Structure formats: structure tokens, C-alpha cells
Amino acid sequence: MTESACPHISQPRIRVSRVQPGDPPFRIVEIDGEVVGEARTVTDVLEAAAAFGITVHDLDDPDTVRWVGGDKFTWSPR
């Protein structure tokens, strides 16, 4: 199989990990494969993206952000 025959697999620049226990709970944010900080709210994710020159138009777009262990509304451990 050639490369052109392979389906496109999205690799978003932003990855937000599952909620980590803490006071308050947080999620680790990675940009381009590097850990850039912790997020306690969706605003923290947007601020981290902006610091790296990334404008996020749609937090639900899997080509933009990969949410692990929840979505943009998940900010407490399950």
C-alpha cells in the first residue's frame, strides 16, 4: 500500500490529558508533543494555545484539540 492510499489520520497540535487529582484537579496540556503546562479550565487551554500562536476556533474539532479522558466540560476526576 502506498502512502497516498492510506487514510488521513489527524494529529492535532494540542492534546489535553485526562483529569489529574489535585486541589484543584487539573489536566496536562501538550502542544506539538511537548508538555506546556497545566489547565484547570478551558480558558487555560486557550491561553496556552495562544502563547504558542495557535488560534482555536472550535474546541470540538478533533483536528485541533485531542481531549483524553473526557471533553472540554470534564474538569473533575471521575
N, C-alpha and C positions, 0 to 999 in steps of 0.2 A: 504494500500500500504506500502511496506517495503522500507527502505532506499535504498537498492540495486536496487529497481525498479525505483527510481527517476533519472531523467537525471542529468548529471553533470552540475552545474551552476558555471561558472567561477567567482572567487572573486580575481581579480588581487591585488597585493600588492601596486601598485601605482595608484593613482587617481588624475587627473588633472581637476580642476573645469573650469567652463565657464569663459570667459574673464571678468575681473572686470574693470570698468572705472578708470582711473588714468592717471598720467603723468609721465612715460608711462603706458599704460594698462598692467595688469598682470593677472596671473592665480594662484590660490592657489593649492599647491601640498600637497597631503596626502600620507603617507606611513604607511601601516598596520593600517589604521584608524585614524592616528594622523596627525595633520597639522604640516608640517616640514618647510614650507616657501612659498615664492612667486617666480614665474617664469615669466620672461619676454621674454624668448626664449626657444627653445627646449634644448639648451645646459644647461640651468638652471635645467631642469627636469633631464637630465642625471647626472649632478653633484650632485643633491640631492639623486638620486638613489645610486650613487657610495658611497656617505657618509654613507649610510646605508648598504653597502656591497652588493648591488644589481647590477648585470651586465645586461644591457638591450641590447639584440641582435636585437630585432625587435620592433620598436615603434608602428607598426601597429598590433601587436599581442594582441588581447583583453584579453588573459590570463596573459599578462604582465602589460599593461597600460590601464586604462579606461579614455578616453578623454570625458569630459562632455561639451556639447555645442560647439562642433567643433572637429577638429583633430589637428595633430601636426603642421599644417600650419596656424591655426587660432590664431592670436595674437592681433587682434584689435576688439573692440566691433562691433556688427552688427547693 
